[in-house]
């Protein structure tokens, strides 16, 4: 374990052997992270994958640098068919620990298998198209797409669940039950799968009782050598039988009229379907172009990294690795992880195309990244967690000393002072005094400097 104050290796000691800082709280947090990791591992071993995901996410909340937990989370996602989520976890893991990390082997195996990457891309497209068909109430088309998805990726639990739900809505209960059992073989205790299965079983029981009731409504009697079967409601009432025949005649007449109207209705439905297909194709084309552009960008960065490996300096290679990790996190909308990676990029070491990519995403990431750091630092400051607050405020101040009208610099100085390091606090107090004279923060800063 690394001491948060002096950045020296402290092992498992409760006190840093170099600076003497109390590390007992951090050891407790590390133990909690390992506890949840072990729980997730046990659940994964018995194929309780959704439960394992919950435990592993808790483990990473306590210690985001728990590489074993993050790699296992990626494997669980991969086993459930969520390949994109698995790749995200492995890329983040690789960015935290470059050497001796099995996530690198997982990523290399996927990169080398172009056929699998193409299948993953097709799976995403077809699954999104199936969801679009569901929103348009085109269940038959959605079922066809989901069958194609599961032929490409049989482990996609979400695909099995959505297909079972469509079968359930179409009253194809046996097919729904079979599909849910296939999902259960992948993830044994998935809550959604169990809920759908309960609904299917209830409908099957209800359907069985209705069938029995219908059989009870029939009566039979012997007429000579023949057995006559008829509804019991017609047994004693010739008037009821007459009304029944009248209703049947009306129904037949209505059907005849319907046959005259059906062709026009079918033509209109076909035209509506064509219009919907045109709209769907346009949407899919746009999404495919975006996915292809992102894939080409990542492939381009990987190619540049591979080209530079033999001739680039360590600083250049590090900047390209950080840019690649940041871009993958940005595509996954994980702006905090993207900010951690992109902050390590030295733009002076990037090529023109890589620099253009960096400049296109960094402003968007930076807004959220530094805002989150500042808010986390302010919360830690109020909770008197000054050492933790310093770790939050310092990147913000190094990026922009005037952030929040100098508030970041002021609170960083306050944290240093309250931690007993007035010498480190003075430059930041002086900055507030020089650049924001007359403010309450500047007056307070002046008082602290004068006292020392």
N, C-alpha and C positions, 0 to 999 in steps of 0.2 A: 504494500500500500504506500502511496506517495503522500507525504505530509503536505497539507494545504497551505502551510505558512512558508516553509523553506524549500519545498519541492524536492526533498531528499527521500530516498527509500527508507521506510520505517518498518517494513515487514508486518508482523502481526502484533507489534508492541503497542501497549495502551498509551505510551508516551513517546514522542519523537526523540530518538537518541541524539539528534543534532541540536534542535532548538528547544526541546522540552515541552512542546505543545501537547495538550491533552487530546488524544485521538480516540477516546473510549466511545464517544457517540458515533464516530465514523465506523468503528469496528462493529457496533451494534447494527448500523444500517447495512453494512456488508453482510452480516450474518442473516439479517432478514431477507436480503436479496437471494442469498444462497438457499435459504429455507424454501422460498417460493419456487426457486429453480428446481430443487429436488422434488417438490410437489408436482410441478409441471412435467418433470421427467417420468415420475411414476404414472401419471395420468396418460402420458403419451404411450407408455409401454403397454397399457391395456386398451389403447385406441380410443380413449376419451379425449379426442383431439380438441374439441371446443373448450373443454375444461382446462386442458393443458395451455391453450392460448391465454385464458384468463389468468392463470397462475404465472405464466412467463411474462406477461405484460406487467403484472404487479412487481415481479422481480426486477424488471427494467426501470420501473418507477423509483425503486429504492436505489438502484445502481445501474445507470444507463451504460456503464462501461463493462458490465458483466457479459463478456464475449461468449461464454458457453451458453448462457440463457438466450442471447440474441441469435446465435447460430441454430440452436434448437428450435426457436420460434420460426425461423426461416424454413427449417425442415418440416415442421408441422404444417405451415402454410402450403408448402410444396406437396405434401401428402394429401392435402384437401383440394388440390388442383388450383390453388391460388398462387400461381407462379410469379405474378408481378409483385405481390406482397412479399414473397420469399426472396426475390431478387433485391428488393429494397432493403430488407433486413441484412442480407449478406453484404451489400455494398456499404451500408453504414458500419457494419462490423469491421469490414476491411479498412475503412477510413480511420477507425479508432485504433486498430492494431494491424500494422502492415505485415509484420513478420510472424511466422509460426501461427498462422490463422487458417483453419480448415475452410473458412468461407472462400478464400482465394481459389481453392481447388474446385469448390462447387461452381463458382463463377466461370472458371476456365472450362469446365466440362460443358456448361451450357453454351458458352461462346463458340466452342469448337463444333457443336452439334447444330448446324444451320437448319437441318430438317425439323428439329424440335422447336427451334425459335420460330420458324415459319408456322408450325402447328399451333404454337401459343398465340401468335398474332391472329391466325384464322379463328381460333377459339374465342378470343376477345371480340372480334368483329361479329361473329355469328351469335354470341350470347347477347351482345347489345342489340342486335337486330331482333332477336327473340323477345327481348323486353319491350322493344318498340311495337312489335306485333301485339303483345299483350295489352299495351296501353291503347291500341287501336281496336281491341276486342277481336282480333283475328287469331283465334285460338288454334285453328288447324295449322296455319302457317308457323305459329310459334312452336307448336309441337314438332313440326318437321325440322325447324332450325335447331331445337334443343337436342333432337336425336343426332343431328350432325355434330353438335358440340360435344356430346358424350362419346361419340365415336372417335373424336380427336383427343378428348381428355376425359377418360372414364372415371377419374377420381374427383371431378369437380362436384363437390357436395351441393353447392348452390344450384347447379344445373339439374341434378336429380330432384331436389326439392321443388324447383319451379315446374318441372315436367309433371311431378306427382300432383301439384296443385292444379295444373291444367286438366289432368285426367280426372281429378276430383270434381272440378266444375263441369266436365263433360259427362259425369256420372259413370266413368269407366273405373269402377272401384277396385277391381282385381288388378288392373294394370297400375293403378296408383299405389296399391299395397306392395306390389312387386318392386316398383321403382324406389319406394321408401325403404324397403329392406336392403336394396343395393346401397342406398345412402348410409344405412345403419352399419353396413359392413366396413365402411370407410371411417365413419365417426360414430362410435357406439352410443354415446349419450348426448347427441345434439338435440337441444331443446326444441327447435323448429321441427325436426324430423319426427320426434316423439309426439308433438302436438298434432301434426298432420296425420300420423298413424292412428292416433286416438280418434280423430274425426272420421277417418275411413272406416275403422272398425265399428264405430257407432252407426254409420250409415249402412254398413253391411248387415248389422243386427236388425236395424229398422226395416231394411228391404226384405230380410228373411221372414219377419213377422207379418209384413204386408202380403207376401206370397202365400203364407199359411192361411191368412184371413180370406184371401180370394178363393182358395180351395174350399174353405168352409162355406162360402156363398153358393157353391154348386151342389145340386142334388141330382140323383140318378134313380131311375125306376125301370122295371122290366116290362116290356110290351111284347108279348109273344116270345120270340127267340132273340129279340133285339133289346139292348140296353140304351135308354134315353138319358142324356145328360143335359141339364138346363139350369139357368139361374134360379135360386130358390125364391126370388122375389116374384117370379112369374108362376109360381106353383098354384096359388089359389085365386089369382085375380086375372080374369080374361081382359078386364079394363086396363090393367097395368100392362099386359102384353100388347094391347092395341096401341097404347100411348108409346110404348117402346118402339114398335114398328114405325109409328108416325115420325118419331124423332130420328130413326135411322134413315127414313126417306128424306127428311129435311137435310140431314147431314150429307147424303149422297148428292142432293141438288146443290148444296153449297160447294161441294167439291167440284162439281161440273163447272160452276161459275168460276171457281178458283183456277181451273185449268186454262180458262180464257185470259185471266189476268196475269198468270205466272210468267209468261214470256216477257211481258213488258217490265215486270218487277226484276226478272233475272238480268235483262239488258241493262237496267239502271244500276243494279248491284255490280255487274261486271265493269261498267264505266267508273263507278265509285272506287272499285278495287284498283283499276288502272291508274286513276288519279293518286290514290294512296301509295301505290308502288313507285310512281314517279317521284313523289315527295320523299319516300323512304330512301330511294336510290340516291337522291340528291344529298340527303343527310348523311348517309353512309359514305358517299364519296368524299364529303367534307371531313368526316371523322377519320377516314382512311388516310387522307392527305396529311392530317395533323399527326397521326400515329407514325406514318412513314417519315415525315419530316423529323420527328423526335428521334426515331430509330436511326436515321441517317446522321443526325447530329452526334448521337452517342457513338455510333460506329466511326465517325470522323475523328472524334476525340481519342477513341481507342487506337485508331490507326496512327494518329500523331504521337501518342505515347509509345506505341511499338516502334515507330521510326526513330524516336529520340532516345530509346533505351540504350542504344549502343554509343551515342555521341553526345547526349545531353548531360549537363551538369546535374548533380542531385537536386539543386534548387528548381531547375526547369521541370524535372520529372515529378517533384513534389507538387508544383503548381498545377501541372496537368492532371495528376491524380485527384487533387482537391477540387479542380474544376469539374471533372467527371462525376465525382461523388456528389458535389453540390447540384449539378444539373439533374441527376437522377432523383435526388430528394425534391428538387423544385418541380419536376414533372409529377411526382407523387403528392405534391401540395404540402410537403413537410418543410415549411419555410425555416423553422428553427434549426433543423439538421442541415438544411442548405446553407444557412448563415454561418454555422460552425465551420463547414467545409470551405465556403467561398472566402471567408475571412483569411484563410491561409494562403490564398492565391496571390502571387506577386505578378501583376499584370505586365511587368517589364520582361518576364520570361515567356510570354505567350506569343504565338504566331498571330498574324493579322486576323484570320478567321476565328481562332480561339478567343482573341481579344474582343472581337465583335459579339460573340456569344456571351462572354463574361459581362460586357457592358449592357447587353440587352436584358439580363436577368438580375444582376446585382442590385440595381436601384430598387426594384420591387421587393427583393428579399431583405435588403438592408432596413427598409422602413419597419417591417414586422419584427425583424431580428433584434434591432437595437431598442425598439419600443418594449419588447418582451423582457430583454435584459434589464432595462431601466426599472420597469415595474417590479420585477423579481428582486432587484437590489433594494428598492425602496421598501418592499414588504419585509425583507430580511433585516433592514436597518431598523424598522419599527419594532421588530421582534427581538432586537438586540443581538442578532446574528451578524456581527460586524465583519468577521472573517469571510463568511459566505457572501455578504453584501459587496465586499471589496472585489471578489471574483466576478460579480455581475457588473459593477460600475466601471471597472478598469478597462474592459474592451470598448465600452461606450465612450469613455473619455479619450482613449487613445485614437478612436475614430474621429471624434468631434468634441473638442474641449468645450465648445459653446452649447452643447446639447441641452435642450430645455432651458435656454437662457442662463446657462452656467450651473443649473441645479445639479447635474450629474457630477461636475467637478467639486461642488460644495459638499455634497453628501459623501463623495469619496474621501475628501479631507476629513469630514466628521468621523467616518469609519476608522481611518488611520489614527486620528487623535484618540478616539475612545478605545482603540486597541493598544494604546500606549506608544504609538510611533508618531510623535509630533513632527519629527524631521521630514518624514514622508508626506505629512499633511500640509506643511508650509507652502510648497509651490502651488498647490491647488487653491489654498486660501488666498495667496497673493494674486492668482489669476482672477479670482472673483472680485477682489478689491480693485484691481486695475481696469477690468472691463465692465463692471457693473457697479460703479460708485453710487452711493446714496441709497442702495437697496438694503433691505433688512439682512440679507445674507452677507453683503459686503461689510456692513457694520459689525455683525457677529464675527466674521472672519478677522476683522481688524482687532477686535477685543482678544481673540484667542492668540493672535500673533504677538500682541503687546504683552500678554501675560507670560509669554515664554521668550 
